[in-house]
Amino acid sequence: MLELLNNRQVFYGENSIEELPNILETNKLKKPFLVMFDETNPICKNIMKKLTDANVEFFPYTVKTEPDLFIINGGRDIYLEQKCDSVVAVGGGSVLDAAKAIGMLSTNGGLIEQYQMEGKQVTQPCPMLISIPTTAGTGSEATKVSVVTNNYNKLKKSVYHNNMIADIVILDPTLTVGLNKKITAATGMDALSHAIESYVSLNANYFSEMYSLKAIELINKNLITCCNEPENIDARMGMLIGSYLGGCALVAGIGIAHIIAQPVGAMFKIPHGEACSILLPTAMELNLEYSTKKYAEIAKALGVYDYNKSDLENGKLAIERVKEIRSAINAPDSLTPYLPENLDMDEVLENIKNSTGHITCNPRPVDNELLVKAINISK
């Protein structure tokens, strides 16, 4: 049995951020915990001004790095001290993930590492969460997952529960036009990897496949434009929706690109989107013969399907198109610059096992031999 989990409301379109004060008032929220990526950034300053002008009291909390135990546990303590009644998250995946975990801890108690490493269960509802992405990549606004780095064992491991999904999402392309090309490219490749890996997942279903294919289509159409024309609102909107739908599709799970990207990224300080950019074509190549028809369908969504060719040939065309997109936006294509000269593969494999070893929906069975092959191909 699979479960479909979605946000309660999604506001989208140019200047939809203007709805935030009304959303808070409608839901009788008096003091949100405002999690942001940078209080001095014009986007964040503008949102704080909107709340102040609407006489909304709030407490700002800045998350500038990928969330770890200290950010989550410390944020929860401040949330409770300030007597906040909701969480508003403005930023990329790190901010949105941190906000989910802070809200969850505020009502469920304990430390985030207990949920991450010791199996402590989420039993209580979370405060209302409003997620406002400022990047088009992680899809975190559409998922129940929070990826947290453990400061003690250095593992990057997820905490997740149905109660942690955002209640309300605002997708406003004006909040992404200032994003630089490097981040636009990396987060865009992350979104594409979500869409492709969820589509070929062994747990894919009618709902997730619908989300996956539309996400692939939108990202293929808009990512290069976003990188070359950062002020293009239509392309930015297309990427935001593509990223969101890719997040919705993650209910089916992900595959080998993410199985490697998450723990290896934590070990060698590789930004998640960049790791996905490097590993996605490799994952497609290694999985192609195990999900050939689906990769041919991906070729259709990518606009490169040839009716005169076989499914296998069209699957290869899909892989080439992904590489073409990656090259066009100057996204990274090799792990080598990030890895130490004397790579301890046993340590890497142990970290993968401890972080993502529970993932079993990759179309090709995952073992150590496959993981080593994927890493070596991606160097």
Phi, psi and omega in degrees: 000136176244158184237139176258124182233123182227161174295158181284320180219144173229120173260131180216154180124165182301129179067021177293347176298338180299342182281348187304309179302321179294322179298315179297317181294316181300324182267009175058041179264125189259329184213088178285149171271108189266100181270123186225165180272338181189110182299336183271350180291140182305324179297312182292319179298320180295319179292319178298322178295319178301317180292317179298316180297332179270009180060036176263121175282140179209163174239121181277140178222123186262133175235107185256353181230173175300136188296137175235184184301318185292319179296317183287307182296319179294320178297319178300316181300316180293319178307313182289319179300322183276355180056048177283160182236005182192172179231131172243125183245127181233108180159198178273196185301323181298316180293314182295320178295316179299317182298318178301312185291321179297314178299316180300314181295330184296334180249341183259343176076177180081191179249150184298329180293337176292324177284325184285318189244340188247001176079014176300139187260146171280123183237344185246151174299154178262159174300158178302135181240127175246116183254131183231093183289141175246006170230160178246087185197299191287331185068014184301331180296342183256001186240168178261013190254140172234120180268123187234134175274128179273118184292339186269319181250001176067012178280143171255108188224146186277149167240135184207149176193150180305326182293347186269353180291146179297139176287318185228140179235140173241119179250098183242112183295338180294341180278354182247354185293336180273001182291130182289165187298320183298315180288322176302317181293312184295314180292327177295320177292327174298314179299318180295322179293323175300313184295316183287314183292324178291328181292322180268000179302145176295343179262008180298149181217180184304319182291309184296323180296323177298313179297315184300309184295320179292323177298315179301315181300315182291320180292317177302321183285328194243340188296312181298319178298317179301321181289323183271333181230075188299340181269001183286103185295320181298317179293320178297320178295317178301320179291320178299316180291320177300316178296317179299313180295324174299322175295318177300322182291342183293353172302336179276350181092174182235182188236208193295330178301314179283327177304323179271317189300319185295304181289321180293323176300319179293320182294319190243018175057045177264120176307139190303315181297323179291321177297318179294321178302317181290318191271339185300308180299324177299313179300319179297317180298317183287334181265349192307312184286350180261351179208051190299313183298321181292323177292330174294321176295324176297324177301324178295314180297331179274357176076022182238009183295137179239114184293348178269359183248162179284169177300320180297317180294321179290326174300321177293326176295324177297317180297316179296324179294320178297318177296323179295316177299313181302316180292320183296331181256007178059035175281152184294149183230011182213139177282340189308315181298341184262342189266149175290158181297319180257079183288125177271094185296327178297320178294319178300313181296323179294319178294319177298316180299317183285333183267314188228016182296346180280350183278120185232018186259006175296137184299329175262131180306133185263122173224178182301322181298318180293319180298315179297318180299316181296317180295317181294321178297325186276357180288000000 
